[in-house]
Amino acid sequence: MHHDNPAHFGIRTADFKLIFYYGQPENDSSLGQLTMPWKKGESYKIEPTPAAWEFYDLRTDPREMHNEYTNPKYADTIRELKAELRRQREALHETDEGRPHIQWVIDSNW
């Protein structure tokens, strides 16, 4: 079931949260289908959304109001979290190698 949230995965520590929005449906057969057909007038067609990263410093921004992904101050932390996110996805067999359209977006934006 789709709730109008772009497809994503991420990692959270006590201090930081890193999210990658890859924005692709699991398979192409859902493209063009309505997201919430039971909500008259509030449903949209499923379409891919642009890939994007979000990063929050939960110590200074616990409400996650300021995306700090492009802030050079956090470059090392983001690099470490990306490496840990990759390790965890592999350890949990949560990679998208079987979904080449998703894997391409991940590889292109990592």
DRENBA-271617 format. One line per 10 residues: their letters; for each residue x, y, z of N, C-alpha, C. Coordinates in nm, 3 decimals, always signed. Example, Ala and Ser with C-alpha at 12.3 -4.5 7.8 and 13.67 -1.06 7.14 Angstrom:
% DRENBA-271617
AS) +1.319:-0.569:+0.780:+1.230:-0.450:+0.780:+1.320:-0.330:+0.780  +1.285:-0.225:+0.708:+1.367:-0.106:+0.714:+1.290:+0.003:+0.787 $
END
This chain:
% DRENBA-271617
MHHDNPAHFG) +0.084:-0.117:+0.000:+0.000:+0.000:+0.000:+0.090:+0.124:+0.000  +0.056:+0.220:-0.078:+0.133:+0.342:-0.094:+0.064:+0.455:-0.019  +0.139:+0.534:+0.054:+0.080:+0.644:+0.129:+0.141:+0.777:+0.090  +0.176:+0.791:-0.035:+0.230:+0.915:-0.090:+0.362:+0.957:-0.026  +0.437:+0.863:+0.025:+0.573:+0.889:+0.074:+0.669:+0.827:-0.025  +0.769:+0.902:-0.070:+0.866:+0.843:-0.162:+0.935:+0.723:-0.097  +0.963:+0.622:-0.177:+1.033:+0.504:-0.126:+1.169:+0.546:-0.071  +1.206:+0.489:+0.044:+1.329:+0.531:+0.109:+1.380:+0.424:+0.205  +1.503:+0.443:+0.249:+1.561:+0.367:+0.359:+1.659:+0.458:+0.429  +1.700:+0.420:+0.549:+1.790:+0.507:+0.622:+1.849:+0.441:+0.743 $
IRTADFKLIF) +1.921:+0.521:+0.820:+1.986:+0.474:+0.941:+1.977:+0.585:+1.044  +1.960:+0.543:+1.170:+1.949:+0.640:+1.279:+2.040:+0.595:+1.393  +2.109:+0.690:+1.450:+2.185:+0.667:+1.572:+2.123:+0.755:+1.680  +2.181:+0.755:+1.798:+2.130:+0.842:+1.904:+2.144:+0.990:+1.866  +2.243:+1.020:+1.780:+2.273:+1.160:+1.748:+2.234:+1.205:+1.608  +2.222:+1.111:+1.512:+2.204:+1.148:+1.372:+2.101:+1.060:+1.303  +2.045:+1.114:+1.196:+1.956:+1.036:+1.109:+1.993:+1.067:+0.964  +2.011:+0.962:+0.885:+2.043:+0.974:+0.743:+1.939:+0.894:+0.665  +1.876:+0.958:+0.568:+1.770:+0.894:+0.490:+1.800:+0.912:+0.342  +1.782:+0.803:+0.266:+1.794:+0.811:+0.121:+1.658:+0.782:+0.059 $
YYGQPENDSS) +1.606:+0.879:-0.014:+1.480:+0.864:-0.087:+1.515:+0.823:-0.229  +1.491:+0.697:-0.262:+1.520:+0.652:-0.399:+1.398:+0.667:-0.488  +1.281:+0.679:-0.432:+1.162:+0.721:-0.502:+1.115:+0.636:-0.618  +1.144:+0.507:-0.615:+1.101:+0.419:-0.724:+1.002:+0.316:-0.671  +0.898:+0.284:-0.748:+0.809:+0.177:-0.704:+0.883:+0.043:-0.710  +0.835:-0.052:-0.633:+0.902:-0.182:-0.629:+0.910:-0.247:-0.767  +0.804:-0.231:-0.844:+0.806:-0.283:-0.981:+0.730:-0.188:-1.073  +0.760:-0.197:-1.198:+0.701:-0.106:-1.296:+0.550:-0.126:-1.313  +0.497:-0.240:-1.271:+0.354:-0.265:-1.291:+0.267:-0.171:-1.207  +0.324:-0.111:-1.102:+0.244:-0.020:-1.020:+0.245:+0.123:-1.074 $
LGQLTMPWKK) +0.330:+0.153:-1.170:+0.333:+0.287:-1.227:+0.198:+0.323:-1.287  +0.153:+0.442:-1.256:+0.025:+0.489:-1.309:-0.096:+0.449:-1.226  -0.080:+0.354:-1.133:-0.192:+0.316:-1.047:-0.215:+0.427:-0.945  -0.335:+0.432:-0.891:-0.366:+0.533:-0.791:-0.307:+0.495:-0.656  -0.255:+0.594:-0.585:-0.189:+0.568:-0.457:-0.289:+0.529:-0.348  -0.399:+0.601:-0.340:-0.500:+0.574:-0.236:-0.638:+0.583:-0.299  -0.677:+0.482:-0.375:-0.803:+0.492:-0.449:-0.926:+0.505:-0.360  -0.917:+0.468:-0.234:-1.032:+0.480:-0.143:-1.057:+0.625:-0.101  -0.960:+0.714:-0.123:-0.976:+0.855:-0.087:-1.013:+0.934:-0.212  -1.137:+0.959:-0.228:-1.185:+1.031:-0.346:-1.122:+1.171:-0.354 $
GESYKIEPTP) -1.060:+1.201:-0.465:-1.002:+1.332:-0.487:-0.868:+1.355:-0.421  -0.819:+1.258:-0.344:-0.692:+1.275:-0.274:-0.587:+1.173:-0.320  -0.617:+1.100:-0.424:-0.527:+0.996:-0.471:-0.450:+1.046:-0.593  -0.326:+1.004:-0.603:-0.241:+1.044:-0.714:-0.186:+0.920:-0.782  -0.148:+0.936:-0.906:-0.088:+0.824:-0.977:+0.055:+0.800:-0.926  +0.089:+0.674:-0.912:+0.224:+0.638:-0.868:+0.322:+0.668:-0.980  +0.416:+0.753:-0.948:+0.522:+0.791:-1.040:+0.653:+0.793:-0.963  +0.764:+0.773:-1.030:+0.892:+0.786:-0.960:+0.911:+0.930:-0.913  +0.982:+0.946:-0.803:+1.017:+1.079:-0.754:+1.169:+1.093:-0.758  +1.218:+1.215:-0.762:+1.363:+1.235:-0.768:+1.433:+1.178:-0.644 $
AAWEFYDLRT) +1.551:+1.125:-0.664:+1.631:+1.076:-0.552:+1.679:+1.194:-0.469  +1.688:+1.173:-0.338:+1.733:+1.280:-0.248:+1.783:+1.221:-0.117  +1.875:+1.293:-0.055:+1.928:+1.257:+0.077:+1.881:+1.358:+0.179  +1.857:+1.311:+0.301:+1.832:+1.399:+0.415:+1.922:+1.354:+0.529  +1.974:+1.450:+0.601:+2.059:+1.422:+0.717:+2.023:+1.521:+0.828  +2.002:+1.468:+0.948:+1.965:+1.553:+1.061:+2.058:+1.526:+1.178  +2.100:+1.634:+1.243:+2.174:+1.627:+1.368:+2.070:+1.634:+1.478  +2.038:+1.521:+1.535:+1.930:+1.514:+1.633:+1.965:+1.581:+1.765  +2.091:+1.608:+1.787:+2.133:+1.678:+1.909:+2.092:+1.825:+1.903  +2.108:+1.885:+1.786:+2.077:+2.028:+1.771:+1.943:+2.052:+1.703 $
DPREMHNEYT) +1.888:+1.949:+1.641:+1.764:+1.963:+1.565:+1.675:+1.839:+1.586  +1.627:+1.818:+1.709:+1.550:+1.696:+1.738:+1.418:+1.686:+1.661  +1.368:+1.796:+1.609:+1.242:+1.794:+1.533:+1.266:+1.772:+1.383  +1.392:+1.759:+1.346:+1.431:+1.732:+1.206:+1.376:+1.838:+1.111  +1.405:+1.962:+1.141:+1.356:+2.073:+1.061:+1.458:+2.124:+0.960  +1.586:+2.091:+0.980:+1.692:+2.145:+0.893:+1.776:+2.031:+0.835  +1.759:+2.008:+0.708:+1.836:+1.906:+0.638:+1.980:+1.957:+0.623  +2.073:+1.888:+0.687:+2.214:+1.930:+0.687:+2.299:+1.846:+0.591  +2.236:+1.779:+0.497:+2.311:+1.688:+0.410:+2.423:+1.758:+0.334  +2.405:+1.880:+0.291:+2.508:+1.949:+0.213:+2.603:+2.032:+0.300 $
NPKYADTIRE) +2.586:+2.027:+0.430:+2.671:+2.104:+0.520:+2.807:+2.035:+0.533  +2.916:+2.099:+0.490:+3.049:+2.037:+0.496:+3.090:+1.994:+0.637  +3.034:+2.058:+0.736:+3.064:+2.023:+0.876:+3.035:+1.876:+0.905  +2.939:+1.817:+0.833:+2.896:+1.681:+0.860:+2.948:+1.579:+0.758  +3.035:+1.619:+0.668:+3.079:+1.531:+0.559:+3.135:+1.399:+0.610  +3.220:+1.401:+0.712:+3.279:+1.277:+0.764:+3.173:+1.189:+0.829  +3.083:+1.250:+0.905:+2.976:+1.174:+0.970:+2.886:+1.108:+0.866  +2.851:+1.182:+0.763:+2.765:+1.128:+0.657:+2.835:+1.014:+0.585  +2.963:+1.029:+0.556:+3.039:+0.923:+0.491:+3.038:+0.795:+0.577  +3.059:+0.810:+0.707:+3.058:+0.696:+0.799:+2.919:+0.631:+0.807 $
LKAELRRQRE) +2.815:+0.713:+0.813:+2.679:+0.658:+0.818:+2.642:+0.586:+0.689  +2.685:+0.640:+0.575:+2.659:+0.572:+0.448:+2.727:+0.435:+0.446  +2.849:+0.429:+0.494:+2.922:+0.301:+0.497:+2.849:+0.202:+0.589  +2.805:+0.249:+0.704:+2.733:+0.162:+0.797:+2.598:+0.120:+0.739  +2.530:+0.211:+0.673:+2.402:+0.179:+0.609:+2.422:+0.071:+0.503  +2.525:+0.082:+0.423:+2.554:-0.019:+0.322:+2.582:-0.154:+0.388  +2.663:-0.153:+0.494:+2.695:-0.279:+0.565:+2.569:-0.344:+0.620  +2.484:-0.264:+0.682:+2.362:-0.320:+0.741:+2.266:-0.373:+0.635  +2.253:-0.302:+0.526:+2.164:-0.350:+0.419:+2.214:-0.484:+0.364  +2.345:-0.496:+0.347:+2.402:-0.622:+0.298:+2.384:-0.733:+0.402 $
ALHETDEGRP) +2.410:-0.705:+0.529:+2.397:-0.805:+0.634:+2.253:-0.854:+0.647  +2.158:-0.766:+0.623:+2.015:-0.801:+0.633:+1.956:-0.848:+0.501  +2.040:-0.861:+0.400:+1.995:-0.902:+0.265:+1.885:-0.808:+0.214  +1.906:-0.679:+0.236:+1.812:-0.576:+0.194:+1.866:-0.494:+0.077  +1.948:-0.555:-0.005:+1.998:-0.484:-0.122:+1.894:-0.493:-0.233  +1.914:-0.415:-0.336:+1.818:-0.413:-0.446:+1.879:-0.467:-0.576  +1.970:-0.561:-0.562:+2.032:-0.620:-0.681:+1.929:-0.687:-0.771  +1.821:-0.738:-0.714:+1.715:-0.801:-0.793:+1.618:-0.702:-0.855  +1.636:-0.576:-0.825:+1.552:-0.469:-0.881:+1.645:-0.368:-0.948  +1.689:-0.397:-1.070:+1.790:-0.312:-1.133:+1.751:-0.165:-1.146 $
HIQWVIDSNW) +1.622:-0.136:-1.163:+1.581:+0.004:-1.176:+1.602:+0.079:-1.044  +1.589:+0.011:-0.931:+1.615:+0.073:-0.801:+1.765:+0.078:-0.775  +1.834:-0.031:-0.804:+1.978:-0.035:-0.780:+2.050:+0.073:-0.860  +2.003:+0.100:-0.981:+2.065:+0.205:-1.064:+2.054:+0.341:-0.994  +1.936:+0.371:-0.938:+1.916:+0.498:-0.869:+2.008:+0.507:-0.747  +2.018:+0.398:-0.671:+2.105:+0.396:-0.554:+2.250:+0.419:-0.597  +2.297:+0.342:-0.693:+2.436:+0.355:-0.738:+2.466:+0.495:-0.794  +2.371:+0.552:-0.863:+2.390:+0.684:-0.925:+2.391:+0.798:-0.825  +2.336:+0.775:-0.708:+2.321:+0.883:-0.610:+2.394:+0.857:-0.479  +2.470:+0.749:-0.471:+2.538:+0.718:-0.347:+2.655:+0.810:-0.330 $
END
